[in-house]
Every structure is written in structure tokens, then in C-alpha cells.
Amino acid sequence: MINSIRLFYTLAAVLFFSFGSFAQEMQWYSWEEGYKKAKEENKIIVLDAYTEWCGWCKVMDRETYSQKSVQDKIEAEFIAIKLNPELSGTYVFESNNYSGDELIKKLSKNKFRGYPSTFFVYPNTGNSYMEVGYIKADPFGKLLNKYATKN
């Protein structure tokens, strides 16, 4: 009987903690796919500039981008792109080719200050705005509202 109770509680705990793995994941695009999609759908790009070594980038993924309110807002009005500028690649923006680092410099108007950085890019006008650092979910939601109505 005691073994049955232990088994029940063990299974209940496993099921309870495994539901987190079924949490909704946001659709992230590559620069090429996302830029094209944003132009076609006339949507704003929210670009997460990150690196593998950036601890605060991982915190932002875990605590900000994982929130349903943030995901719902992004999916409704934005195209989400993740970009690691340290990886090799060529990125086309306004008919010009850039490396990842060059693209970030272009989007930041040569004022890039570190990771994580979030860019709001309006592909049909070429305008871009940068927010630097880790941003909690509630303030990030306010930024999404601000940039959704900016241009």
C-alpha cells in the first residue's frame, strides 16, 4: 500500500513538473526569413541580439520571452528574429550586405553598447530603435506597445 502511494505521488510530481516543457514557444525566425516576412506582412521586427556567452541574454529568454503576454503581443504585431552577430553570415538589409556585427552597428546607428540588445526594425521605412540590457516582462510589454504604434 505504501509503495502504491509513493508511486502515485512520484507520478503526480513527474507530470506536474513536465507540463513546463509543454509551454508555448515563440516562433523565432532567421534574419533572412523574418526580414522577408516582415516586409511582406508590413510588420515590425523585434530582433533579439544575443551571444552564447551572455548570461543576461539567457535570463531574458527564460524570464521575458517565455511569458505568454509577451509572446501573444509579439506574435500579433511583430516578427521575432534572433541574431547572434558573432556567427559568420551575410545579412541583407535595404539591398546592402552586412556581416552580423555590421548589421548590428547599422541598426544601432553605430551606438551599440552590449548584450542583450533588442531592436525594433521597421523594414518598410528602414527605421530602427535599440533597447539595451535585460528587460523584465512587464516593462518589455510596455515597450512592445510603444513600438507597435511608433511608425
MARDO-147688 format. One record per residue: residue in three letters; x, z, y of N, C-alpha, C in turn. Coordinates in steps of 0.02 Angstrom, whole numbers, padded with zeros to 5 digits, always signed. Atoms other than C-alpha are relative to their C-alpha. Layout:
# MARDO-147688
ALAXZYXZYXZY ...
# end
This chain:
# MARDO-147688
MET+00041+00000-00060+00000+00000+00000+00043+00000+00063 ILE-00044-00004-00058+00139+00046+00121+00036-00067+00010 ASN-00033+00066-00005+00228-00118+00081-00047-00052+00030 SER+00049+00046-00028+00068-00213+00122-00008+00009+00075 ILE+00006-00015-00072+00054-00126+00290+00062-00025+00037 ARG-00063+00024-00031+00237-00163+00330+00000-00076+00004 LEU+00003+00073+00001+00213-00344+00280-00048-00025+00054 PHE+00049+00020-00051+00059-00357+00391+00030+00005+00070 TYR-00029-00010-00067+00148-00285+00544+00060-00046+00012 THR-00056+00047-00007+00302-00391+00512-00025-00070+00016 LEU+00028+00066-00013+00199-00549+00503-00033-00004+00069 ALA+00032-00002-00066+00099-00498+00657+00053-00005+00055 ALA-00053+00002-00050+00260-00469+00754+00032-00070+00004 VAL-00030+00067+00002+00334-00635+00699-00046-00050+00035 LEU+00048+00045-00032+00176-00728+00750-00004+00012+00075 PHE+00005-00017-00071+00166-00636+00916+00059-00028+00039 PHE-00060+00022-00036+00345-00675+00966+00012-00075-00006 SER-00010+00071+00007+00340-00853+00903-00044-00041+00046 PHE+00043+00038-00045+00200-00902+01021+00037-00020+00063 GLY-00040+00020-00058+00328-00906+01162+00033-00067-00010 SER-00032+00065+00012+00408-01055+01078-00049-00057+00006 PHE+00050+00052-00009+00245-01150+01096-00020-00008+00073 ALA+00016+00005-00071+00243-01128+01284+00009-00072+00023 GLN-00001+00068-00026+00212-01287+01380+00068-00013+00033 GLU-00063+00020-00031+00372-01376+01427-00014-00056+00048 MET+00010+00050-00051+00381-01478+01583+00034-00066-00020 GLN-00029+00066+00013+00415-01665+01570+00055-00013+00051 TRP-00057+00016-00042+00589-01695+01641+00020-00072-00014 TYR-00022+00069+00006+00647-01873+01673+00073-00006+00018 SER-00067+00019-00024+00817-01952+01690-00009-00028+00070 TRP+00004+00029-00067+00859-02017+01864-00031-00070-00003 GLU+00024+00069+00004+00828-02197+01812-00075-00003-00013 GLU+00072+00001+00017+00658-02165+01731-00042+00031+00056 GLY+00039-00037-00050+00599-02039+01860-00004-00035+00067 TYR-00001+00036-00065+00652-02138+02014-00048-00059-00003 LYS+00045+00058+00009+00562-02293+01948-00073+00023-00001 LYS+00069-00025+00006+00406-02193+01902-00026+00027+00067 ALA+00020-00027-00065+00402-02104+02070-00017-00055+00049 LYS+00014+00057-00044+00412-02269+02163-00066-00033-00019 GLU+00061+00034+00023+00275-02347+02056-00062+00041+00014 GLU+00058-00043-00008+00159-02197+02070-00005+00031+00069 ASN-00003-00027-00068+00204-02157+02251-00001+00077-00001 LYS-00006-00072+00006+00253-01980+02203+00068+00023+00025 ILE-00061-00031-00024+00386-01863+02268+00040+00022-00060 ILE-00045-00024+00052+00537-01823+02161+00019+00072+00015 VAL-00031-00065-00004+00582-01642+02131+00059-00003-00048 LEU-00061+00009+00038+00762-01652+02074+00037+00066-00007 ASP-00037-00061+00015+00847-01505+01991+00072-00020-00012 ALA-00071+00013+00008+01035-01524+02020+00032+00062-00031 TYR-00025-00057+00038+01121-01413+01892+00067-00018-00031 THR-00058+00012+00042+01279-01393+01791-00006+00045-00062 GLU+00002-00040+00062+01310-01323+01617+00027+00070+00012 TRP-00032-00065-00011+01416-01179+01685-00038+00044+00049 CYS+00036-00036-00053+01290-01124+01818-00050+00049-00030 GLY+00044-00052+00026+01211-00959+01768-00067+00002+00034 TRP+00063-00003-00037+01080-00961+01906-00044-00061-00015 CYS+00039+00059+00021+01027-01136+01850-00041+00017-00062 LYS+00035-00020+00061+00983-01063+01681-00055+00051+00014 VAL+00052-00049-00020+00889-00918+01763-00059-00037+00031 MET+00055+00037-00032+00789-01042+01867-00041-00038-00053 ASP+00036+00033+00056+00745-01141+01709-00045+00051-00035 ARG+00035-00050+00039+00692-00982+01621-00056+00035+00039 GLU+00047-00042-00038+00600-00892+01763-00042-00038+00051 THR+00038+00037-00050+00540-01027+01882-00035-00060-00031 TYR+00029+00061+00028+00516-01194+01796-00043+00013-00062 SER+00040-00016+00059+00439-01108+01644-00069+00026+00018 GLN+00065-00028-00021+00293-01039+01746-00053-00055+00002 LYS+00055+00049+00003+00128-01128+01716-00021-00024+00069 SER+00021+00020-00067+00082-01128+01901+00049-00050+00030 VAL-00051+00047-00025+00246-01215+01945-00005-00066-00038 GLN+00006+00061+00040+00230-01339+01802-00061-00041+00018 ASP+00062+00036-00017+00050-01382+01846+00006-00035+00067 LYS-00008+00030-00066+00093-01414+02028+00048-00059-00002 ILE-00049+00055+00005+00245-01520+01985-00032-00059-00035 GLU+00028+00055+00038+00152-01622+01856-00056-00036+00037 ALA+00054+00030-00038+00007-01653+01976+00025-00044+00057 GLU-00019+00034-00062+00105-01710+02128+00072-00025+00003 PHE-00071+00017-00003+00287-01738+02084+00022-00034-00065 ILE-00035+00022+00060+00403-01822+01962+00062+00044-00005 ALA-00055-00048+00008+00528-01696+01892+00061-00035-00033 ILE-00062+00029+00024+00708-01752+01868+00053+00054-00004 LYS-00058-00044+00007+00855-01652+01802+00062-00044+00004 LEU-00061+00039-00008+01027-01712+01853+00061+00046+00001 ASN-00064-00035+00000+01198-01643+01809+00051-00048+00031 PRO-00045+00046-00034+01312-01726+01938+00070-00003-00029 GLU-00067+00000+00030+01466-01681+01837+00006-00049-00059 LEU-00002+00048+00055+01418-01802+01698+00012-00070+00028 SER-00013+00068-00024+01477-01981+01711-00065-00040-00005 GLY+00059+00043-00001+01346-02111+01752-00005-00034+00067 THR+00013+00036-00062+01286-02232+01883-00074+00008+00016 TYR+00068-00013-00022+01130-02194+01983-00016-00046+00058 VAL+00020+00046-00053+01038-02323+02088-00049+00035+00046 PHE+00044-00028-00052+00960-02261+02250+00002-00046+00060 GLU+00007+00047-00056+00897-02378+02386+00047-00060-00009 SER-00038+00059+00019+00983-02525+02299+00076+00009+00002 ASN-00072-00015+00003+01155-02440+02301+00016+00040-00062 ASN-00023-00036+00059+01253-02374+02153+00042+00060+00020 TYR-00035-00062-00015+01317-02195+02155+00019+00034-00066 SER-00014-00047+00054+01405-02076+02038-00047+00059+00011 GLY+00043-00059-00009+01312-01912+02010+00019+00040+00061 ASP-00025-00038-00057+01421-01823+02137-00016-00036+00066 GLU+00014+00039-00061+01400-01964+02265-00075+00002+00016 LEU+00072-00002-00012+01211-01963+02242-00020+00066+00031 ILE+00016-00066-00027+01202-01776+02274+00024+00005+00073 LYS-00024+00001-00070+01309-01798+02431-00046-00041+00044 LYS+00046+00043-00038+01195-01939+02489-00066+00037+00013 LEU+00064-00034-00008+01036-01839+02458+00005+00061+00045 SER-00010-00061-00041+01109-01685+02544+00027-00016+00070 LYS-00028+00021-00064+01172-01786+02692+00069+00031+00011 ASN-00069-00029+00001+01349-01726+02648+00002+00074+00017 LYS+00002-00072-00013+01295-01544+02663-00013+00040-00064 PHE+00011-00034+00064+01291-01497+02479+00039+00065-00002 ARG-00031-00066-00002+01328-01312+02456+00005+00034-00067 GLY-00008-00033+00065+01313-01272+02271-00061-00006-00045 TYR+00052+00003+00052+01207-01249+02117-00032+00068-00009 PRO+00045+00057+00006+01067-01237+02082-00021-00025+00069 SER+00029+00029-00061+01002-01354+02215-00060-00041-00021 THR+00061+00038+00013+00829-01427+02221-00009-00049+00057 PHE+00011+00052-00050+00799-01591+02310-00071-00025-00006 PHE+00065+00032-00004+00633-01662+02365+00014-00069+00030 VAL-00018+00068-00018+00655-01851+02372-00063-00042+00004 TYR+00057+00045-00011+00529-01973+02443+00026-00071-00010 PRO-00033+00063+00017+00580-02135+02356-00023-00060+00041 ASN+00024+00058-00039+00472-02250+02462+00022+00002+00072 THR-00027-00004-00068+00548-02188+02626+00075+00013+00001 GLY-00070-00017+00003+00720-02132+02569+00016+00069+00026 ASN-00011-00067-00026+00697-01960+02647+00013+00049-00057 SER-00013-00052+00049+00765-01810+02554+00014+00066+00035 TYR-00008-00068-00027+00769-01622+02582+00029+00043-00056 MET-00035-00041+00050+00877-01492+02496-00016+00073+00010 GLU+00007-00073+00002+00844-01311+02449+00054+00026-00047 VAL-00058-00023+00038+00998-01217+02388-00013+00069-00030 GLY+00001-00066+00032+01004-01074+02264-00059+00010-00046 TYR+00054-00021+00045+00894-00986+02140-00061+00017+00041 ILE+00063-00014-00035+00712-00980+02195-00050+00025-00052 LYS+00050-00029+00045+00583-00868+02112-00063-00044+00000 ALA+00059+00043+00010+00419-00945+02052-00048-00001+00060 ASP+00048-00001-00055+00306-00887+02195+00026-00036+00062 PRO-00026+00038-00057+00418-00946+02338+00010-00074-00017 PHE-00007+00069+00019+00452-01105+02240-00067-00036+00004 GLY+00067+00029-00007+00265-01137+02230-00017-00016+00072 LYS+00011+00013-00071+00257-01122+02419+00040-00060+00024 LEU-00041+00059-00017+00399-01248+02435-00033-00064-00026 LEU+00034+00059+00028+00306-01368+02321-00059-00020+00045 ASN+00056+00015-00045+00153-01354+02434+00025-00030+00066 LYS-00029+00025-00063+00261-01381+02589+00022-00073-00007 TYR-00026+00068+00008+00347-01537+02522-00052-00050-00024 ALA+00053+00046+00022+00189-01609+02445-00035-00031+00060 THR+00035+00025-00060+00122-01631+02622+00047-00021+00056 LYS-00050+00012-00053+00285-01664+02717+00000-00072+00026 ASN-00005+00070-00025+00291-01855+02725-00066-00034-00005 
# end
